[in-house]
């Protein structure tokens, strides 16, 4: 496992009340303008923090991708117990997602792009997977020293991310700061 990857032994942190304060789901997901027919990919779905709310917003398929089998099993138990039927789990890396080209309308990449080396590989996959006009939402840690989250040297500088997104040909790139700790970038293909 990469030293930048989240350790599944700490999965309880992903659904904590502190995380909900830091990452208000409804407020953040509003930027995607989800439609009832959207097919959505949640990159690094983890425990389903965004996967479950996404599945409740669309009748389309929500793909939950994670490299850690343990996370996928946890997520499967969760959506099964909540009687959610439109989630499909995909085991794989963000740099090489085992889905067809232009298969999704929306992509969520929450707290995972800082783990990808090179960053361009992850953005190329997002570009490959999104349909024309599709939208992506990226949530990342502000690059600074903090007591929560990854160390500063693992975090992704917002300016570097924005530069790479624009160089990849994405359009309508917007950044907001949901707190002093978190930034959110939205863009279209």
N, CA and C atoms as an extended XYZ file, in Angstrom:
567
Properties=species:S:1:pos:R:3:atomname:S:1:resname:S:1:resid:I:1 pbc="F F F"
N         0.849       -1.185        0.000 N   UNK     1
C         0.000        0.000        0.000 CA  UNK     1
C         0.885        1.235        0.000 C   UNK     1
N         0.572        2.234       -0.809 N   UNK     2
C         1.294        3.498       -0.843 CA  UNK     2
C         1.202        4.168        0.519 C   UNK     2
N         2.278        4.851        0.911 N   UNK     3
C         2.242        5.537        2.208 CA  UNK     3
C         1.294        6.723        2.194 C   UNK     3
N         0.815        7.113        1.020 N   UNK     4
C        -0.165        8.199        0.930 CA  UNK     4
C        -1.604        7.689        1.032 C   UNK     4
N        -1.806        6.396        0.866 N   UNK     5
C        -3.157        5.842        0.890 CA  UNK     5
C        -3.702        5.761        2.302 C   UNK     5
N        -5.012        5.928        2.397 N   UNK     6
C        -5.713        5.824        3.674 CA  UNK     6
C        -5.662        4.379        4.152 C   UNK     6
N        -5.372        4.202        5.412 N   UNK     7
C        -5.302        2.874        5.997 CA  UNK     7
C        -6.709        2.435        6.426 C   UNK     7
N        -7.220        1.319        5.876 N   UNK     8
C        -8.576        0.864        6.224 CA  UNK     8
C        -8.782        0.592        7.713 C   UNK     8
N        -7.720        0.429        8.467 N   UNK     9
C        -7.854        0.206        9.908 CA  UNK     9
C        -8.492        1.415       10.603 C   UNK     9
N        -8.483        2.566        9.919 N   UNK    10
C        -9.042        3.793       10.495 CA  UNK    10
C       -10.384        4.166        9.868 C   UNK    10
N       -11.080        3.185        9.295 N   UNK    11
C       -12.314        3.509        8.559 CA  UNK    11
C       -13.390        4.157        9.421 C   UNK    11
N       -13.362        3.927       10.725 N   UNK    12
C       -14.351        4.556       11.615 CA  UNK    12
C       -14.283        6.084       11.557 C   UNK    12
N       -13.139        6.636       11.201 N   UNK    13
C       -12.981        8.092       11.110 CA  UNK    13
C       -13.750        8.677        9.922 C   UNK    13
N       -14.043        7.842        8.934 N   UNK    14
C       -14.649        8.337        7.697 CA  UNK    14
C       -16.118        8.697        7.834 C   UNK    14
N       -16.785        8.219        8.868 N   UNK    15
C       -18.206        8.527        9.049 CA  UNK    15
C       -18.475        9.197       10.388 C   UNK    15
N       -17.484        9.860       10.924 N   UNK    16
C       -17.619       10.473       12.239 CA  UNK    16
C       -18.395       11.789       12.171 C   UNK    16
N       -18.975       12.231       13.285 N   UNK    17
C       -19.648       13.536       13.326 CA  UNK    17
C       -18.682       14.689       12.999 C   UNK    17
N       -17.410       14.530       13.364 N   UNK    18
C       -16.416       15.565       13.050 CA  UNK    18
C       -16.234       15.702       11.539 C   UNK    18
N       -16.278       14.575       10.851 N   UNK    19
C       -16.124       14.621        9.396 CA  UNK    19
C       -17.346       15.268        8.748 C   UNK    19
N       -18.520       15.013        9.290 N   UNK    20
C       -19.737       15.631        8.757 CA  UNK    20
C       -19.666       17.151        8.886 C   UNK    20
N       -19.112       17.641        9.987 N   UNK    21
C       -18.944       19.096       10.151 CA  UNK    21
C       -17.945       19.642        9.145 C   UNK    21
N       -16.875       18.889        8.928 N   UNK    22
C       -15.829       19.302        8.001 CA  UNK    22
C       -16.286       19.209        6.550 C   UNK    22
N       -17.066       18.160        6.244 N   UNK    23
C       -17.522       17.885        4.878 CA  UNK    23
C       -19.035       17.745        4.828 C   UNK    23
N       -19.777       18.845        4.866 N   UNK    24
C       -21.242       18.732        4.804 CA  UNK    24
C       -21.681       18.180        3.436 C   UNK    24
N       -22.133       16.934        3.429 N   UNK    25
C       -22.422       16.197        2.188 CA  UNK    25
C       -23.341       16.954        1.235 C   UNK    25
N       -24.490       17.359        1.757 N   UNK    26
C       -25.494       17.988        0.879 CA  UNK    26
C       -24.964       19.275        0.251 C   UNK    26
N       -24.287       20.069        1.046 N   UNK    27
C       -23.734       21.330        0.551 CA  UNK    27
C       -22.681       21.082       -0.529 C   UNK    27
N       -21.810       20.135       -0.300 N   UNK    28
C       -20.745       19.843       -1.263 CA  UNK    28
C       -21.315       19.216       -2.536 C   UNK    28
N       -22.211       18.256       -2.399 N   UNK    29
C       -22.758       17.570       -3.576 CA  UNK    29
C       -23.665       18.459       -4.421 C   UNK    29
N       -24.186       19.529       -3.851 N   UNK    30
C       -25.051       20.446       -4.607 CA  UNK    30
C       -24.341       20.996       -5.849 C   UNK    30
N       -23.032       21.140       -5.780 N   UNK    31
C       -22.261       21.679       -6.904 CA  UNK    31
C       -22.283       20.761       -8.128 C   UNK    31
N       -22.653       19.503       -7.946 N   UNK    32
C       -22.701       18.562       -9.072 CA  UNK    32
C       -23.979       18.654       -9.887 C   UNK    32
N       -25.029       19.251       -9.315 N   UNK    33
C       -26.322       19.350      -10.011 CA  UNK    33
C       -26.759       17.973      -10.533 C   UNK    33
N       -26.893       17.034       -9.616 N   UNK    34
C       -27.206       15.648       -9.953 CA  UNK    34
C       -28.635       15.526      -10.477 C   UNK    34
N       -28.769       14.807      -11.590 N   UNK    35
C       -30.072       14.545      -12.212 CA  UNK    35
C       -30.490       13.117      -11.896 C   UNK    35
N       -31.768       12.835      -12.006 N   UNK    36
C       -32.302       11.523      -11.626 CA  UNK    36
C       -31.811       10.381      -12.510 C   UNK    36
N       -31.274       10.709      -13.684 N   UNK    37
C       -30.797        9.663      -14.596 CA  UNK    37
C       -29.277        9.555      -14.626 C   UNK    37
N       -28.574       10.361      -13.855 N   UNK    38
C       -27.107       10.388      -13.892 CA  UNK    38
C       -26.483        9.062      -13.466 C   UNK    38
N       -25.451        8.691      -14.190 N   UNK    39
C       -24.556        7.613      -13.805 CA  UNK    39
C       -23.348        8.285      -13.171 C   UNK    39
N       -22.970        7.821      -11.972 N   UNK    40
C       -21.962        8.534      -11.184 CA  UNK    40
C       -20.869        7.565      -10.741 C   UNK    40
N       -19.644        8.057      -10.713 N   UNK    41
C       -18.500        7.296      -10.222 CA  UNK    41
C       -17.922        7.992       -9.002 C   UNK    41
N       -17.831        7.269       -7.899 N   UNK    42
C       -17.210        7.776       -6.674 CA  UNK    42
C       -15.835        7.129       -6.566 C   UNK    42
N       -14.800        7.914       -6.870 N   UNK    43
C       -13.421        7.421       -6.826 CA  UNK    43
C       -12.938        7.392       -5.386 C   UNK    43
N       -12.465        6.253       -4.948 N   UNK    44
C       -12.033        6.117       -3.562 CA  UNK    44
C       -13.235        6.175       -2.636 C   UNK    44
N       -14.212        5.339       -2.912 N   UNK    45
C       -15.507        5.415       -2.220 CA  UNK    45
C       -15.437        5.124       -0.732 C   UNK    45
N       -14.411        4.403       -0.294 N   UNK    46
C       -14.250        4.156        1.139 CA  UNK    46
C       -15.481        3.530        1.765 C   UNK    46
N       -15.964        4.131        2.832 N   UNK    47
C       -17.130        3.616        3.558 CA  UNK    47
C       -18.454        4.052        2.941 C   UNK    47
N       -18.391        4.827        1.881 N   UNK    48
C       -19.613        5.280        1.227 CA  UNK    48
C       -20.092        6.639        1.688 C   UNK    48
N       -19.196        7.427        2.268 N   UNK    49
C       -19.564        8.746        2.784 CA  UNK    49
C       -20.329        9.561        1.733 C   UNK    49
N       -19.831        9.554        0.495 N   UNK    50
C       -20.546       10.221       -0.593 CA  UNK    50
C       -21.333        9.228       -1.449 C   UNK    50
N       -20.925        7.972       -1.513 N   UNK    51
C       -21.597        6.982       -2.369 CA  UNK    51
C       -23.071        6.835       -2.014 C   UNK    51
N       -23.366        6.698       -0.733 N   UNK    52
C       -24.756        6.493       -0.295 CA  UNK    52
C       -25.632        7.705       -0.629 C   UNK    52
N       -25.226        8.936       -0.279 N   UNK    53
C       -26.051       10.082       -0.669 CA  UNK    53
C       -26.192       10.226       -2.186 C   UNK    53
N       -25.126        9.892       -2.943 N   UNK    54
C       -25.217        9.938       -4.401 CA  UNK    54
C       -26.268        8.957       -4.900 C   UNK    54
N       -26.269        7.752       -4.352 N   UNK    55
C       -27.239        6.730       -4.761 CA  UNK    55
C       -28.664        7.150       -4.454 C   UNK    55
N       -28.832        7.949       -3.422 N   UNK    56
C       -30.168        8.438       -3.070 CA  UNK    56
C       -30.625        9.603       -3.941 C   UNK    56
N       -29.717       10.180       -4.721 N   UNK    57
C       -30.045       11.337       -5.561 CA  UNK    57
C       -30.308       10.961       -7.019 C   UNK    57
N       -29.986        9.747       -7.409 N   UNK    58
C       -30.164        9.341       -8.803 CA  UNK    58
C       -30.788        7.952       -8.869 C   UNK    58
N       -31.459        7.701       -9.979 N   UNK    59
C       -31.937        6.349      -10.272 CA  UNK    59
C       -30.914        5.600      -11.108 C   UNK    59
N       -29.904        6.336      -11.608 N   UNK    60
C       -28.831        5.722      -12.376 CA  UNK    60
C       -27.892        4.949      -11.460 C   UNK    60
N       -26.936        4.302      -12.077 N   UNK    61
C       -25.962        3.513      -11.318 CA  UNK    61
C       -24.916        4.425      -10.696 C   UNK    61
N       -24.557        4.114       -9.457 N   UNK    62
C       -23.439        4.776       -8.788 CA  UNK    62
C       -22.365        3.716       -8.607 C   UNK    62
N       -21.208        3.952       -9.226 N   UNK    63
C       -20.076        3.039       -9.101 CA  UNK    63
C       -19.205        3.514       -7.945 C   UNK    63
N       -18.957        2.631       -7.006 N   UNK    64
C       -18.064        2.921       -5.894 CA  UNK    64
C       -16.752        2.208       -6.134 C   UNK    64
N       -15.710        2.967       -6.461 N   UNK    65
C       -14.405        2.391       -6.749 CA  UNK    65
C       -13.490        2.553       -5.544 C   UNK    65
N       -12.817        1.477       -5.175 N   UNK    66
C       -11.798        1.567       -4.139 CA  UNK    66
C       -10.748        0.502       -4.407 C   UNK    66
N        -9.527        0.784       -4.023 N   UNK    67
C        -8.428       -0.153       -4.195 CA  UNK    67
C        -8.397       -1.173       -3.062 C   UNK    67
N        -9.038       -0.833       -1.944 N   UNK    68
C        -9.024       -1.696       -0.762 CA  UNK    68
C       -10.284       -2.558       -0.697 C   UNK    68
N       -10.110       -3.861       -0.804 N   UNK    69
C       -11.235       -4.804       -0.745 CA  UNK    69
C       -12.018       -4.652        0.566 C   UNK    69
N       -11.304       -4.413        1.664 N   UNK    70
C       -11.948       -4.245        2.968 CA  UNK    70
C       -12.948       -3.089        2.958 C   UNK    70
N       -12.596       -2.002        2.289 N   UNK    71
C       -13.507       -0.856        2.180 CA  UNK    71
C       -14.735       -1.227        1.363 C   UNK    71
N       -14.533       -1.951        0.272 N   UNK    72
C       -15.656       -2.343       -0.580 CA  UNK    72
C       -16.615       -3.279        0.155 C   UNK    72
N       -16.079       -4.196        0.931 N   UNK    73
C       -16.938       -5.100        1.709 CA  UNK    73
C       -17.750       -4.328        2.745 C   UNK    73
N       -17.124       -3.361        3.394 N   UNK    74
C       -17.816       -2.520        4.371 CA  UNK    74
C       -18.944       -1.745        3.680 C   UNK    74
N       -18.629       -1.161        2.518 N   UNK    75
C       -19.625       -0.394        1.771 CA  UNK    75
C       -20.768       -1.296        1.302 C   UNK    75
N       -20.449       -2.502        0.858 N   UNK    76
C       -21.502       -3.435        0.418 CA  UNK    76
C       -22.465       -3.732        1.563 C   UNK    76
N       -21.940       -4.019        2.736 N   UNK    77
C       -22.803       -4.261        3.903 CA  UNK    77
C       -23.685       -3.050        4.175 C   UNK    77
N       -23.111       -1.889        4.028 N   UNK    78
C       -23.836       -0.657        4.328 CA  UNK    78
C       -24.991       -0.419        3.353 C   UNK    78
N       -24.726       -0.476        2.043 N   UNK    79
C       -25.832       -0.185        1.115 CA  UNK    79
C       -26.843       -1.323        1.076 C   UNK    79
N       -26.409       -2.543        1.361 N   UNK    80
C       -27.353       -3.659        1.436 CA  UNK    80
C       -28.290       -3.477        2.627 C   UNK    80
N       -27.747       -3.104        3.773 N   UNK    81
C       -28.580       -2.921        4.969 CA  UNK    81
C       -29.528       -1.733        4.821 C   UNK    81
N       -29.160       -0.757        3.987 N   UNK    82
C       -30.025        0.402        3.756 CA  UNK    82
C       -30.940        0.188        2.551 C   UNK    82
N       -30.928       -1.021        1.991 N   UNK    83
C       -31.788       -1.402        0.869 CA  UNK    83
C       -31.597       -0.500       -0.350 C   UNK    83
N       -30.356       -0.153       -0.617 N   UNK    84
C       -30.005        0.648       -1.794 CA  UNK    84
C       -29.587       -0.316       -2.889 C   UNK    84
N       -30.204       -0.198       -4.069 N   UNK    85
C       -29.990       -1.191       -5.124 CA  UNK    85
C       -29.244       -0.661       -6.352 C   UNK    85
N       -28.882        0.613       -6.365 N   UNK    86
C       -28.245        1.162       -7.565 CA  UNK    86
C       -26.746        1.432       -7.405 C   UNK    86
N       -26.103        0.765       -6.445 N   UNK    87
C       -24.656        0.898       -6.268 CA  UNK    87
C       -23.973       -0.357       -6.781 C   UNK    87
N       -22.930       -0.155       -7.588 N   UNK    88
C       -22.089       -1.265       -8.042 CA  UNK    88
C       -20.671       -1.002       -7.573 C   UNK    88
N       -20.051       -2.003       -6.989 N   UNK    89
C       -18.699       -1.863       -6.472 CA  UNK    89
C       -17.674       -2.266       -7.517 C   UNK    89
N       -16.577       -1.494       -7.543 N   UNK    90
C       -15.510       -1.740       -8.504 CA  UNK    90
C       -14.190       -1.703       -7.739 C   UNK    90
N       -13.455       -2.801       -7.790 N   UNK    91
C       -12.138       -2.820       -7.157 CA  UNK    91
C       -11.113       -2.399       -8.192 C   UNK    91
N       -10.316       -1.398       -7.851 N   UNK    92
C        -9.310       -0.942       -8.797 CA  UNK    92
C        -8.668        0.355       -8.363 C   UNK    92
N        -7.688        0.752       -9.143 N   UNK    93
C        -6.934        1.976       -8.878 CA  UNK    93
C        -7.497        3.125       -9.708 C   UNK    93
N        -7.394        4.303       -9.165 N   UNK    94
C        -7.877        5.496       -9.859 CA  UNK    94
C        -7.102        5.727      -11.155 C   UNK    94
N        -5.855        5.310      -11.184 N   UNK    95
C        -5.018        5.494      -12.368 CA  UNK    95
C        -5.402        4.554      -13.504 C   UNK    95
N        -6.240        3.546      -13.224 N   UNK    96
C        -6.612        2.563      -14.237 CA  UNK    96
C        -7.968        1.957      -13.866 C   UNK    96
N        -9.026        2.737      -13.990 N   UNK    97
C       -10.370        2.325      -13.588 CA  UNK    97
C       -10.917        1.307      -14.595 C   UNK    97
N       -11.356        0.141      -14.123 N   UNK    98
C       -11.856       -0.886      -15.037 CA  UNK    98
C       -13.305       -0.651      -15.482 C   UNK    98
N       -13.546        0.518      -16.080 N   UNK    99
C       -14.853        0.850      -16.663 CA  UNK    99
C       -14.619        1.376      -18.075 C   UNK    99
N       -15.672        1.337      -18.883 N   UNK   100
C       -15.582        1.766      -20.278 CA  UNK   100
C       -15.468        3.280      -20.404 C   UNK   100
N       -14.934        3.720      -21.526 N   UNK   101
C       -14.809        5.146      -21.840 CA  UNK   101
C       -16.175        5.822      -21.830 C   UNK   101
N       -16.189        7.080      -21.411 N   UNK   102
C       -17.373        7.942      -21.434 CA  UNK   102
C       -18.600        7.241      -20.864 C   UNK   102
N       -18.424        6.623      -19.713 N   UNK   103
C       -19.475        5.819      -19.118 CA  UNK   103
C       -20.276        6.560      -18.048 C   UNK   103
N       -19.752        7.672      -17.543 N   UNK   104
C       -20.408        8.339      -16.425 CA  UNK   104
C       -20.688        9.814      -16.717 C   UNK   104
N       -21.729       10.310      -16.038 N   UNK   105
C       -22.104       11.713      -16.160 CA  UNK   105
C       -21.400       12.583      -15.122 C   UNK   105
N       -21.127       11.979      -13.961 N   UNK   106
C       -20.522       12.733      -12.857 CA  UNK   106
C       -19.447       11.866      -12.200 C   UNK   106
N       -18.428       12.547      -11.672 N   UNK   107
C       -17.369       11.884      -10.916 CA  UNK   107
C       -17.152       12.646       -9.625 C   UNK   107
N       -17.000       11.909       -8.532 N   UNK   108
C       -16.614       12.487       -7.243 CA  UNK   108
C       -15.264       11.878       -6.871 C   UNK   108
N       -14.321       12.746       -6.532 N   UNK   109
C       -12.996       12.310       -6.085 CA  UNK   109
C       -12.711       13.033       -4.772 C   UNK   109
N       -13.124       12.428       -3.682 N   UNK   110
C       -13.001       13.074       -2.374 CA  UNK   110
C       -11.802       12.525       -1.608 C   UNK   110
N       -10.870       13.407       -1.336 N   UNK   111
C        -9.687       13.101       -0.521 CA  UNK   111
C        -8.865       11.950       -1.096 C   UNK   111
N        -8.789       11.855       -2.420 N   UNK   112
C        -8.017       10.771       -3.023 CA  UNK   112
C        -6.987       11.218       -4.062 C   UNK   112
N        -7.175       12.349       -4.700 N   UNK   113
C        -6.236       12.726       -5.759 CA  UNK   113
C        -4.832       12.998       -5.221 C   UNK   113
N        -4.728       13.376       -3.958 N   UNK   114
C        -3.390       13.591       -3.386 CA  UNK   114
C        -2.608       12.277       -3.285 C   UNK   114
N        -3.295       11.143       -3.407 N   UNK   115
C        -2.645        9.836       -3.338 CA  UNK   115
C        -2.113        9.378       -4.696 C   UNK   115
N        -2.506       10.052       -5.777 N   UNK   116
C        -2.198        9.605       -7.132 CA  UNK   116
C        -0.874       10.199       -7.611 C   UNK   116
N        -0.004        9.318       -8.106 N   UNK   117
C         1.260        9.765       -8.697 CA  UNK   117
C         1.460        9.050      -10.022 C   UNK   117
N         1.585        9.756      -11.107 N   UNK   118
C         1.445       11.200      -11.179 CA  UNK   118
C        -0.029       11.621      -11.187 C   UNK   118
N        -0.273       12.832      -10.738 N   UNK   119
C        -1.628       13.389      -10.695 CA  UNK   119
C        -2.290       13.310      -12.068 C   UNK   119
N        -1.515       13.554      -13.098 N   UNK   120
C        -2.041       13.553      -14.459 CA  UNK   120
C        -2.714       12.222      -14.810 C   UNK   120
N        -2.211       11.117      -14.275 N   UNK   121
C        -2.815        9.800      -14.556 CA  UNK   121
C        -4.252        9.739      -14.046 C   UNK   121
N        -4.502       10.276      -12.858 N   UNK   122
C        -5.853       10.306      -12.319 CA  UNK   122
C        -6.769       11.215      -13.123 C   UNK   122
N        -6.264       12.378      -13.508 N   UNK   123
C        -7.071       13.317      -14.298 CA  UNK   123
C        -7.350       12.768      -15.695 C   UNK   123
N        -6.382       12.052      -16.270 N   UNK   124
C        -6.618       11.414      -17.577 CA  UNK   124
C        -7.749       10.394      -17.485 C   UNK   124
N        -7.802        9.638      -16.387 N   UNK   125
C        -8.867        8.653      -16.205 CA  UNK   125
C       -10.220        9.341      -16.046 C   UNK   125
N       -10.257       10.418      -15.285 N   UNK   126
C       -11.511       11.168      -15.135 CA  UNK   126
C       -11.978       11.645      -16.502 C   UNK   126
N       -11.061       12.173      -17.298 N   UNK   127
C       -11.389       12.658      -18.638 CA  UNK   127
C       -11.901       11.505      -19.514 C   UNK   127
N       -11.261       10.360      -19.427 N   UNK   128
C       -11.659        9.195      -20.224 CA  UNK   128
C       -13.054        8.700      -19.844 C   UNK   128
N       -13.358        8.706      -18.560 N   UNK   129
C       -14.603        8.125      -18.060 CA  UNK   129
C       -15.816        9.037      -18.198 C   UNK   129
N       -15.595       10.350      -18.146 N   UNK   130
C       -16.707       11.298      -18.224 CA  UNK   130
C       -17.255       11.427      -19.639 C   UNK   130
N       -18.558       11.478      -19.735 N   UNK   131
C       -19.196       11.801      -21.010 CA  UNK   131
C       -18.975       13.286      -21.306 C   UNK   131
N       -19.099       13.650      -22.571 N   UNK   132
C       -18.972       15.057      -22.949 CA  UNK   132
C       -19.998       15.867      -22.167 C   UNK   132
N       -19.564       16.949      -21.560 N   UNK   133
C       -20.440       17.786      -20.750 CA  UNK   133
C       -20.548       17.303      -19.310 C   UNK   133
N       -19.913       16.155      -19.000 N   UNK   134
C       -19.952       15.619      -17.644 CA  UNK   134
C       -19.241       16.531      -16.650 C   UNK   134
N       -19.501       16.293      -15.384 N   UNK   135
C       -18.981       17.178      -14.328 CA  UNK   135
C       -18.248       16.364      -13.269 C   UNK   135
N       -17.186       16.941      -12.746 N   UNK   136
C       -16.395       16.305      -11.695 CA  UNK   136
C       -16.303       17.223      -10.487 C   UNK   136
N       -16.321       16.613       -9.318 N   UNK   137
C       -16.164       17.320       -8.054 CA  UNK   137
C       -14.986       16.687       -7.311 C   UNK   137
N       -14.004       17.519       -6.971 N   UNK   138
C       -12.819       17.066       -6.242 CA  UNK   138
C       -12.811       17.749       -4.883 C   UNK   138
N       -12.619       16.976       -3.827 N   UNK   139
C       -12.487       17.501       -2.471 CA  UNK   139
C       -11.087       17.134       -1.999 C   UNK   139
N       -10.353       18.130       -1.503 N   UNK   140
C        -8.984       17.867       -1.037 CA  UNK   140
C        -8.662       18.693        0.200 C   UNK   140
N        -7.623       18.252        0.892 N   UNK   141
C        -7.112       18.957        2.070 CA  UNK   141
C        -6.300       20.171        1.636 C   UNK   141
N        -6.469       21.298        2.313 N   UNK   142
C        -5.620       22.467        2.095 CA  UNK   142
C        -4.197       22.057        2.476 C   UNK   142
N        -3.229       22.496        1.680 N   UNK   143
C        -1.834       22.100        1.925 CA  UNK   143
C        -1.251       22.943        3.053 C   UNK   143
N        -1.390       22.404        4.267 N   UNK   144
C        -0.836       23.058        5.450 CA  UNK   144
C        -0.694       22.023        6.555 C   UNK   144
N         0.064       22.366        7.567 N   UNK   145
C         0.184       21.490        8.728 CA  UNK   145
C        -1.133       21.491        9.485 C   UNK   145
N        -1.578       20.317        9.908 N   UNK   146
C        -2.837       20.192       10.643 CA  UNK   146
C        -2.788       18.944       11.510 C   UNK   146
N        -3.674       18.901       12.483 N   UNK   147
C        -3.732       17.731       13.365 CA  UNK   147
C        -4.531       16.591       12.748 C   UNK   147
N        -5.458       16.888       11.846 N   UNK   148
C        -6.257       15.855       11.172 CA  UNK   148
C        -5.824       15.718        9.723 C   UNK   148
N        -6.087       14.544        9.176 N   UNK   149
C        -5.776       14.311        7.776 CA  UNK   149
C        -4.322       13.953        7.552 C   UNK   149
N        -3.959       13.849        6.281 N   UNK   150
C        -2.590       13.460        5.951 CA  UNK   150
C        -1.593       14.572        6.289 C   UNK   150
N        -0.318       14.216        6.408 N   UNK   151
C         0.692       15.244        6.660 CA  UNK   151
C         0.783       16.219        5.480 C   UNK   151
N         1.294       17.400        5.745 N   UNK   152
C         1.371       18.459        4.736 CA  UNK   152
C         2.056       17.986        3.450 C   UNK   152
N         3.118       17.203        3.579 N   UNK   153
C         3.850       16.773        2.377 CA  UNK   153
C         3.069       15.774        1.520 C   UNK   153
N         1.963       15.230        2.014 N   UNK   154
C         1.105       14.354        1.218 CA  UNK   154
C        -0.061       15.111        0.583 C   UNK   154
N        -0.298       16.320        1.029 N   UNK   155
C        -1.456       17.083        0.547 CA  UNK   155
C        -1.179       17.689       -0.823 C   UNK   155
N        -2.256       17.976       -1.539 N   UNK   156
C        -2.182       18.486       -2.902 CA  UNK   156
C        -2.475       19.980       -2.913 C   UNK   156
N        -1.490       20.743       -3.319 N   UNK   157
C        -1.655       22.193       -3.393 CA  UNK   157
C        -2.763       22.550       -4.394 C   UNK   157
N        -3.659       23.427       -3.985 N   UNK   158
C        -4.810       23.790       -4.826 CA  UNK   158
C        -4.374       24.389       -6.159 C   UNK   158
N        -3.339       25.220       -6.152 N   UNK   159
C        -2.872       25.830       -7.402 CA  UNK   159
C        -2.338       24.781       -8.376 C   UNK   159
N        -1.629       23.791       -7.844 N   UNK   160
C        -1.112       22.716       -8.697 CA  UNK   160
C        -2.263       21.897       -9.274 C   UNK   160
N        -3.257       21.594       -8.449 N   UNK   161
C        -4.419       20.856       -8.947 CA  UNK   161
C        -5.139       21.648      -10.032 C   UNK   161
N        -5.393       22.918       -9.777 N   UNK   162
C        -6.099       23.759      -10.761 CA  UNK   162
C        -5.324       23.807      -12.085 C   UNK   162
N        -4.021       23.970      -12.015 N   UNK   163
C        -3.170       24.022      -13.221 CA  UNK   163
C        -3.296       22.712      -14.003 C   UNK   163
N        -3.212       21.583      -13.317 N   UNK   164
C        -3.306       20.283      -13.977 CA  UNK   164
C        -4.680       20.043      -14.590 C   UNK   164
N        -5.722       20.465      -13.901 N   UNK   165
C        -7.089       20.314      -14.435 CA  UNK   165
C        -7.226       21.095      -15.741 C   UNK   165
N        -6.769       22.333      -15.740 N   UNK   166
C        -6.867       23.175      -16.942 CA  UNK   166
C        -6.009       22.619      -18.073 C   UNK   166
N        -4.809       22.126      -17.741 N   UNK   167
C        -3.934       21.539      -18.762 CA  UNK   167
C        -4.540       20.282      -19.365 C   UNK   167
N        -5.415       19.610      -18.647 N   UNK   168
C        -6.071       18.405      -19.138 CA  UNK   168
C        -7.264       18.734      -20.034 C   UNK   168
N        -7.552       20.020      -20.204 N   UNK   169
C        -8.606       20.440      -21.121 CA  UNK   169
C        -9.988       20.584      -20.515 C   UNK   169
N       -10.092       20.462      -19.203 N   UNK   170
C       -11.394       20.631      -18.556 CA  UNK   170
C       -11.805       22.100      -18.582 C   UNK   170
N       -13.112       22.336      -18.458 N   UNK   171
C       -13.677       23.682      -18.583 CA  UNK   171
C       -14.445       24.066      -17.316 C   UNK   171
N       -14.792       25.335      -17.217 N   UNK   172
C       -15.607       25.854      -16.108 CA  UNK   172
C       -15.048       25.432      -14.747 C   UNK   172
N       -13.755       25.608      -14.569 N   UNK   173
C       -13.082       25.189      -13.345 CA  UNK   173
C       -13.342       26.219      -12.254 C   UNK   173
N       -13.917       25.745      -11.144 N   UNK   174
C       -14.254       26.628      -10.022 CA  UNK   174
C       -13.716       26.022       -8.730 C   UNK   174
N       -13.210       26.883       -7.848 N   UNK   175
C       -12.724       26.416       -6.554 CA  UNK   175
C       -13.435       27.177       -5.441 C   UNK   175
N       -13.791       26.451       -4.398 N   UNK   176
C       -14.350       27.064       -3.193 CA  UNK   176
C       -13.668       26.414       -1.994 C   UNK   176
N       -13.725       27.100       -0.884 N   UNK   177
C       -13.163       26.566        0.354 CA  UNK   177
C       -14.322       26.322        1.308 C   UNK   177
N       -14.580       25.049        1.605 N   UNK   178
C       -15.695       24.735        2.495 CA  UNK   178
C       -15.310       24.962        3.949 C   UNK   178
N       -14.011       25.103        4.213 N   UNK   179
C       -13.509       25.420        5.548 CA  UNK   179
C       -12.042       25.821        5.394 C   UNK   179
N       -11.388       26.091        6.495 N   UNK   180
C        -9.957       26.397        6.451 CA  UNK   180
C        -9.135       25.156        6.131 C   UNK   180
N        -9.752       23.989        6.243 N   UNK   181
C        -9.054       22.715        6.049 CA  UNK   181
C        -9.267       22.090        4.668 C   UNK   181
N       -10.406       22.432        4.043 N   UNK   182
C       -10.857       21.702        2.847 CA  UNK   182
C       -11.142       22.663        1.688 C   UNK   182
N       -10.734       22.242        0.474 N   UNK   183
C       -11.159       22.972       -0.713 CA  UNK   183
C       -11.882       22.020       -1.663 C   UNK   183
N       -12.763       22.597       -2.476 N   UNK   184
C       -13.576       21.827       -3.416 CA  UNK   184
C       -13.400       22.443       -4.799 C   UNK   184
N       -13.102       21.593       -5.770 N   UNK   185
C       -12.946       22.058       -7.159 CA  UNK   185
C       -13.972       21.317       -8.012 C   UNK   185
N       -14.717       22.083       -8.822 N   UNK   186
C       -15.677       21.507       -9.758 CA  UNK   186
C       -15.265       21.901      -11.172 C   UNK   186
N       -15.485       21.003      -12.114 N   UNK   187
C       -15.148       21.311      -13.510 CA  UNK   187
C       -15.933       20.397      -14.433 C   UNK   187
N       -15.998       20.808      -15.709 N   UNK   188
C       -16.737       20.055      -16.727 CA  UNK   188
C       -15.790       19.562      -17.803 C   UNK   188
N       -16.223       18.467      -18.451 N   UNK   189
C       -15.480       17.951      -19.598 CA  UNK   189
C       -15.961       18.687      -20.829 C   UNK   189
